[in-house]
Amino acid sequence: CPTPGDKIHRKKTLMSFENYKKVIDNIKDSVHVVLLYFTNEPLLNPDIARMVKYAHQNNLYTEISTNAVLLNEEKTKDLLESQLDRIILDLDGTTKESYEQFRAGARFEQVMENITYFCQQKQILKSRKPFIDLQFVLNKINQNEVEDIKKIAEELRVDNLCIRSFNLGEYAYSEKERKELAEKFF
């Protein structure tokens, strides 16, 4: 998520499945893609797999992006059964040190275990979907790990490795905060 939770100044809430169905029913004839993320963590919603399945039943392409912190065995099973088209799994470091400095509050070992399990289950099921993007946000702390993330992506047999540049949105940070973060990560 490009925006830390403490920077979001709207009421935190989860969309109910009933409201989601109303939205899908209203847009299904005029859109083709449903991105179930943006400044949020989609796995926080307990109905995420059900939402994906409903969109799929309405012939809509679905995609989520997750930091994989909550991607446990149950969510893996549910998502793999949901007909999700694409999942972006964020892994922004190949060591505990680099990852946890960038993804404050997350545990590297747990995230690595969650991502590995998800990829293995997709392979065991011989499932075509979801297309798995492993995303690596390049920054000063992990810039020497590019070859390592390539090896991890190959070992996990993901469909694509996306090495993305780190950016700081002006909408979320003050000038002082941007300078401090730039010093740490650029």
Secondary structure as UniProt FT lines:
FT   HELIX           5..7
FT   HELIX           17..27
FT   TURN            28..30
FT   STRAND          33..35
FT   HELIX           42..44
FT   TURN            46..47
FT   HELIX           48..57
FT   TURN            58..59
FT   STRAND          61..66
FT   TURN            69..70
FT   HELIX           73..81
FT   TURN            82..83
FT   STRAND          86..90
FT   HELIX           96..102
FT   TURN            104..105
FT   HELIX           108..124
FT   TURN            125..126
FT   STRAND          131..138
FT   TURN            140..142
FT   HELIX           143..145
FT   HELIX           146..156
FT   STRAND          160..165
FT   TURN            170..172
FT   HELIX           175..185
//
